[in-house]
Amino acid sequence: MIIQPCGDSTMPVNRLIWILAALAVCGTCTINRGEAPRTAPGPGLQVEVDAPGRVLILSNGGTAAVYYTILERRFAARANWAACRVPGQCPSVPPAGRTPVAIDSIAGYDSDARDVIVYWWRLKNAANGTLRPDSVRSHIVPIGLAPR
């Protein structure tokens, strides 16, 4: 692996690892703003976000339900939230289903909002018999160009 010099020093390996991890996370979710649908690679991990106008459409191309939380990007920086673990109480997208979410219903949304963060996960059985998120994935979705 070659690390290109940045100024007088080389890019720290820790920073490179974080960049690669961020790219891997972004590869599990796609945004679609009117172009042909794009689906993320990986068996059972296909989640798509479409942002036509004043609504987000979450699509689940997988074989298990996807649970989600959506926060306005600036609000997310100070929000204290946890991934929901109770299927009947969590917002979700069913397997091979789609769920619309009105932009103005998103936590922290205001008229100056330009981006939201879609956090999503699947629930799996923990060793103690409870459900827990497999991993929480996220993607930033631009909404600033949506007509008001």
N, C-alpha and C positions, 0 to 999 in steps of 0.2 A: 504494500500500500504506500502510495506517495502522498505526502502532506506538503502542500504548496506553502511557501513562505508568505507570511502576512506582515508587511512592514519589516521590522528588524528581527522578528522571531517567527517560529512556526506555529501553526494552529495547535493549541493544546489538544491532546488525545481525548480528554474528557469532553471538550466542546464538540469534537467530531463524533463521538459516541452519541451525544444528545441530538445532534443533527440527524444522524442515521436513524435513531429511535423515532424522532418526529416524522421522518419520511415514511417509516414503516407504519406508524399509526395513521397517517393521512391516506395510506394506500387501502385502508379498510372501509373508507367512507368516501363517497363522491358527492359533488354538488352539481346540479343541473339547473341552469337558468334559461330554459327554453330550447336548448340544443338536444340532439338525439340522446336518449337515456344512456348513461354509462354505469357500469356495475363494477364494484370493487372485486379483485381476485380473491380466491380462497373459498374452500368448501364451507357452505353454510354461513358465510360472513358477508353476504351481499346486502348492504344497506345503502340506499340512495336518498338524497335530499334534493327535492325540486323546490325552487323558490319563485313561482309565478305570481307576481303582484304582491298582495297583502296576506298571503298564506304560504306556509311551508307544507310540503307533502313529503312525509317519511314513508319510504317503501322498503319492505323487508323481503328480500329474495331468498332468505334462508328457510330452514325447516323447523325452527323454534322461534317462539315469540321474542321480540326485542323490546326492552324497557328503556325509557328515555327520560331525560330532563333537559329543558332548553332554557338558557339564561342569556339575557342581554350581555354582551361581552364586557362592558365596564362594570356592570353589576356583579358579574361572575367573579371578578377580582376580590370582592369583599363578601361574597355570599358564603354562608356556612351550611352546606347541604351534604346529604349522604345518599348513596344509591338506594333506591327503594328495593325491599326484599320480599314484599307481600304481593303476589301476583294480582289479587283482586283489588288492590289499592293503588297499583302503579299504573301510570300511563304507559300504554304499550302499542306495538304494531304486531298484529298476528302473523303467523307464518304465511309467506306469499301474499301479504296484505299491504294496504296503504292506509295511512292516517293523516288527515289534514289538521294543521295547527294554525289558528289565526295569529298573525304576527303581534297584534296588540294584546294578546292574552299571555305572551311570554313574560316570565318574571323579570322585572327590572326594565321592561320596555318603556321608552318614552319617544317623543317625536324626533329627538336628536339621534336616536340609535342608528348605527350604521352596520353593525354585525351582531350576530347571536352565536352562541356556542351550543351545538347539539351534542349532549353526552348520551351515550347508549351502551347497553350491556345485555347479556343474557344471564338468566339465573341457572345455577347448577346446585346439586346437592352437596352439602358440606359433610364432613365425616360425622358430625354430631346429629345429622338428620335435618338440619335447617337448610334454607336456601341462602345462597350468597352469589354476588355478581361474579361472573367468570373473569372479567376485566372491564374496566370502564374506558371506553374509547371516546374520542371527541373530534369534532371538526368545526371550524369557524365558517359560518355562512354569511356572506355579505347580503344585507337587506337595504342598504342605503340608496340603491337605485330604484327601489320599488315605488310606484306612484303613490302619492299621499292623497 
